Amino acid sequence: MENLFYKYFILILASIQGTLGLVELLFPPKIYKLWKKLISSRYFFIYGFLLICIGFPLTLYKGELSGILFYIGLFIVLTGPFVIIYPDKLKNSFYEAEIEIKQMSLYKLICFEAFMRIGFSLILFFSYYKTYFIHPG
């Protein structure tokens, strides 16, 4: 019997990440302002909890490409506590980068992150397809 939680978790996460990646590619200036607003919020630490909640199921996934998804999930999970414990350090790093890096380079960083999200999304979609359509359990 297939695990419906993972089936829909992988599909929904892939869809969200792919959509976010495309939006980041299309509107880098607006996304940069959104990131700036998110990081300056006093509730930024909640983002760390969200990272843990999203990454942890990836470390337990047993479908196709589970090895790759384990390491991606592990990275996401380990990033969460850093955001929770050191939100001010991240805010300061963000503001220092804003001062030191040209605006166009910041947009290039956002586009790089967008490609990372899209790549992650493609890995998730491929895993979903191979696990639930090619080798259904």
C-alpha positions in Angstrom: 0.0 0.0 0.0 1.4 3.4 -0.9 1.9 6.1 1.6 -0.6 8.9 0.7 1.1 11.4 3.0 4.4 11.2 1.0 2.6 11.0 -2.3 0.8 14.3 -1.8 3.6 15.9 0.3 6.1 15.4 -2.6 3.7 16.6 -5.2 2.5 19.7 -3.3 6.1 20.6 -2.3 7.3 20.2 -5.9 4.4 22.4 -7.1 5.0 25.1 -4.6 8.8 25.2 -5.1 8.4 25.2 -8.9 5.9 28.0 -8.7 8.0 30.1 -6.3 11.1 29.5 -8.5 9.2 30.8 -11.6 7.9 33.8 -9.7 11.4 34.6 -8.5 12.7 34.4 -12.1 10.0 36.7 -13.4 10.0 39.3 -10.6 13.4 39.5 -8.9 13.0 43.1 -7.6 9.6 42.4 -6.0 10.9 39.1 -4.5 13.9 41.0 -3.1 11.6 43.4 -1.4 9.5 40.5 -0.1 12.7 38.8 1.3 13.7 42.1 2.9 10.3 42.4 4.6 10.4 38.8 5.7 13.9 39.0 7.2 13.2 42.3 9.0 10.0 40.9 10.6 10.2 40.0 14.2 8.5 36.7 13.3 11.3 35.6 11.1 12.3 32.8 13.5 9.0 31.0 12.5 10.6 30.5 9.1 13.1 28.2 10.9 10.3 26.0 12.3 8.8 25.9 8.8 12.2 24.7 7.4 12.3 21.9 10.0 8.7 20.8 9.3 9.4 20.7 5.5 12.8 19.1 5.6 12.1 16.4 8.2 9.7 14.3 6.1 12.3 14.4 3.2 14.8 12.7 5.5 12.4 9.8 6.0 11.2 9.4 2.4 11.7 5.9 0.9 10.8 6.4 -2.8 12.9 6.9 -5.8 15.8 9.4 -5.4 15.4 9.0 -1.6 19.2 9.4 -1.1 19.3 12.7 -2.8 16.1 13.9 -1.0 17.6 12.7 2.3 20.6 15.0 1.9 18.4 17.9 0.7 16.1 17.4 3.6 19.0 17.1 6.1 20.3 20.4 4.8 16.9 22.1 5.1 16.4 20.6 8.6 19.8 21.8 9.8 19.2 25.3 8.4 16.0 25.6 10.6 17.7 25.8 14.0 20.2 28.3 12.7 17.4 30.6 11.6 15.6 30.0 15.0 18.8 30.6 17.2 20.5 33.3 15.1 17.8 35.4 13.4 19.7 38.6 14.1 22.9 37.3 12.5 21.0 36.5 9.4 19.4 39.9 9.4 22.7 41.6 9.8 24.3 39.5 7.0 21.4 40.4 4.7 21.8 44.1 5.4 25.6 44.0 5.0 25.2 42.2 1.7 22.7 44.8 0.6 25.3 47.5 1.3 28.3 45.7 -0.2 26.7 44.1 -3.3 25.4 46.0 -6.2 21.6 45.9 -6.8 22.0 43.9 -10.1 24.1 41.3 -8.3 21.4 40.9 -5.6 18.9 40.2 -8.4 21.4 37.6 -9.8 21.4 35.9 -6.4 17.7 35.8 -6.4 17.7 34.3 -9.9 20.3 31.7 -8.7 18.0 30.8 -5.8 15.1 30.5 -8.3 17.1 28.0 -10.3 17.9 26.1 -7.2 14.2 26.0 -6.3 13.3 24.9 -9.8 16.0 22.2 -9.7 14.7 21.0 -6.4 11.2 21.0 -7.8 12.3 18.9 -10.8 14.0 16.4 -8.5 10.7 16.1 -6.5 8.6 15.7 -9.6 10.9 13.1 -11.0 10.9 11.2 -7.8 7.1 11.4 -7.6 6.7 10.2 -11.1 9.2 7.3 -10.7 7.8 6.2 -7.3 4.0 6.5 -8.0 3.7 5.8 -11.7 6.7 3.8 -12.9 7.1 1.6 -9.7 3.8 1.9 -7.9 3.8 0.4 -4.4 
